[in-house]
Amino acid sequence: MDLNKEISKNLNAFMKHQNIDVAEFAEKCSLSKERLESILHEESMLELDELATISRAYNVSSEYFLGLIKYPFPIAKSEEEAMLYKKLSELSEDELLEFIDRIQRKEK
């Protein structure tokens, strides 16, 4: 796996899904727009402290940006929660949506 490519792909997908432009994303993550663009274009590697800042700014697991889980789940608060996210990440998008729908019906 090409880590730069994976990080770039997931950052771009997250920004698109959240309808956030590069300037807004960079500002919230305390990165310069130029620095973020260089990461998004795979010209430079995302540093660990930058990854942690991005994850905290949006409450999204760093594992998502690294490509270790498929969906942008929140930062896990426990080992059990992290394992749950990993299992849920194995589901297709349709299966995950069906699972969420079943949970919501049970809550009613």
C-alpha positions as a Markdown table, in Angstrom:
| # | Residue | x | y | z |
|---|---|---|---|---|
| 1 | Met | 0.0 | 0.0 | 0.0 |
| 2 | Asp | 1.3 | 3.5 | -0.9 |
| 3 | Leu | 0.6 | 5.4 | 2.3 |
| 4 | Asn | 0.8 | 8.8 | 0.7 |
| 5 | Lys | -1.8 | 7.8 | -1.8 |
| 6 | Glu | -4.1 | 6.3 | 0.8 |
| 7 | Ile | -3.9 | 9.3 | 3.0 |
| 8 | Ser | -4.5 | 11.7 | 0.1 |
| 9 | Lys | -7.5 | 9.6 | -1.1 |
| 10 | Asn | -9.1 | 9.5 | 2.4 |
| 11 | Leu | -8.5 | 13.1 | 3.1 |
| 12 | Asn | -10.1 | 14.1 | -0.2 |
| 13 | Ala | -13.0 | 11.7 | 0.3 |
| 14 | Phe | -13.6 | 13.1 | 3.8 |
| 15 | Met | -13.5 | 16.7 | 2.6 |
| 16 | Lys | -15.9 | 15.9 | -0.2 |
| 17 | His | -18.3 | 14.0 | 2.0 |
| 18 | Gln | -18.3 | 16.9 | 4.5 |
| 19 | Asn | -18.5 | 19.5 | 1.7 |
| 20 | Ile | -15.4 | 21.3 | 3.1 |
| 21 | Asp | -12.9 | 23.1 | 0.9 |
| 22 | Val | -9.1 | 23.0 | 1.3 |
| 23 | Ala | -8.9 | 26.4 | 3.0 |
| 24 | Glu | -11.6 | 25.6 | 5.6 |
| 25 | Phe | -10.1 | 22.2 | 6.3 |
| 26 | Ala | -6.6 | 23.5 | 6.6 |
| 27 | Glu | -7.7 | 26.3 | 8.9 |
| 28 | Lys | -9.6 | 24.0 | 11.3 |
| 29 | Cys | -6.5 | 21.7 | 11.4 |
| 30 | Ser | -4.0 | 24.5 | 11.9 |
| 31 | Leu | -2.2 | 23.7 | 8.6 |
| 32 | Ser | -1.3 | 26.1 | 5.9 |
| 33 | Lys | -3.4 | 25.7 | 2.7 |
| 34 | Glu | -0.1 | 25.1 | 0.8 |
| 35 | Arg | 0.9 | 22.3 | 3.2 |
| 36 | Leu | -2.4 | 20.6 | 3.0 |
| 37 | Glu | -2.4 | 20.8 | -0.8 |
| 38 | Ser | 1.1 | 19.2 | -0.9 |
| 39 | Ile | -0.3 | 16.3 | 1.1 |
| 40 | Leu | -3.4 | 16.0 | -1.0 |
| 41 | His | -1.3 | 16.0 | -4.2 |
| 42 | Glu | 1.0 | 13.3 | -2.7 |
| 43 | Glu | 4.0 | 15.7 | -2.9 |
| 44 | Ser | 4.8 | 15.4 | 0.8 |
| 45 | Met | 4.0 | 13.0 | 3.7 |
| 46 | Leu | 1.6 | 13.8 | 6.4 |
| 47 | Glu | 3.4 | 14.0 | 9.8 |
| 48 | Leu | 2.1 | 12.1 | 12.8 |
| 49 | Asp | 1.4 | 15.3 | 14.7 |
| 50 | Glu | -0.6 | 16.6 | 11.8 |
| 51 | Leu | -2.6 | 13.3 | 11.6 |
| 52 | Ala | -3.4 | 13.6 | 15.3 |
| 53 | Thr | -4.5 | 17.2 | 14.9 |
| 54 | Ile | -6.7 | 16.4 | 11.9 |
| 55 | Ser | -8.3 | 13.5 | 13.8 |
| 56 | Arg | -9.0 | 15.6 | 16.9 |
| 57 | Ala | -10.3 | 18.5 | 14.9 |
| 58 | Tyr | -13.0 | 16.4 | 13.2 |
| 59 | Asn | -13.3 | 13.6 | 15.8 |
| 60 | Val | -12.4 | 11.0 | 13.1 |
| 61 | Ser | -10.2 | 8.0 | 13.8 |
| 62 | Ser | -6.7 | 8.4 | 12.4 |
| 63 | Glu | -7.1 | 4.8 | 11.3 |
| 64 | Tyr | -9.6 | 6.0 | 8.7 |
| 65 | Phe | -7.1 | 8.5 | 7.1 |
| 66 | Leu | -4.4 | 5.8 | 7.1 |
| 67 | Gly | -6.8 | 3.4 | 5.3 |
| 68 | Leu | -6.9 | 0.8 | 8.2 |
| 69 | Ile | -10.7 | 1.2 | 8.5 |
| 70 | Lys | -13.2 | 1.9 | 5.7 |
| 71 | Tyr | -15.4 | 4.5 | 7.3 |
| 72 | Pro | -14.7 | 7.8 | 9.2 |
| 73 | Phe | -15.8 | 6.6 | 12.6 |
| 74 | Pro | -15.2 | 8.8 | 15.6 |
| 75 | Ile | -12.1 | 8.4 | 17.7 |
| 76 | Ala | -12.6 | 5.3 | 19.8 |
| 77 | Lys | -12.8 | 5.8 | 23.5 |
| 78 | Ser | -12.0 | 2.2 | 24.4 |
| 79 | Glu | -10.4 | -0.9 | 23.0 |
| 80 | Glu | -13.9 | -2.4 | 22.6 |
| 81 | Glu | -15.1 | 0.6 | 20.6 |
| 82 | Ala | -12.0 | 0.4 | 18.4 |
| 83 | Met | -12.7 | -3.3 | 17.8 |
| 84 | Leu | -16.4 | -2.6 | 17.0 |
| 85 | Tyr | -15.3 | 0.0 | 14.4 |
| 86 | Lys | -12.9 | -2.4 | 12.8 |
| 87 | Lys | -15.7 | -5.1 | 12.5 |
| 88 | Leu | -18.2 | -2.5 | 11.1 |
| 89 | Ser | -15.5 | -1.5 | 8.6 |
| 90 | Glu | -15.7 | -5.0 | 7.2 |
| 91 | Leu | -19.3 | -4.4 | 6.1 |
| 92 | Ser | -20.2 | -3.0 | 2.7 |
| 93 | Glu | -21.8 | 0.4 | 2.7 |
| 94 | Asp | -25.2 | -1.2 | 2.0 |
| 95 | Glu | -24.7 | -3.7 | 4.9 |
| 96 | Leu | -23.7 | -0.9 | 7.2 |
| 97 | Leu | -26.7 | 1.2 | 6.3 |
| 98 | Glu | -29.0 | -1.8 | 6.9 |
| 99 | Phe | -27.4 | -2.4 | 10.3 |
| 100 | Ile | -27.9 | 1.3 | 11.3 |
| 101 | Asp | -31.5 | 1.1 | 10.1 |
| 102 | Arg | -32.2 | -2.0 | 12.2 |
| 103 | Ile | -30.7 | -0.3 | 15.3 |
| 104 | Gln | -32.8 | 2.8 | 14.8 |
| 105 | Arg | -36.0 | 0.7 | 14.4 |
| 106 | Lys | -35.2 | -1.1 | 17.7 |
| 107 | Glu | -34.8 | 2.2 | 19.5 |
| 108 | Lys | -38.4 | 3.3 | 18.6 |
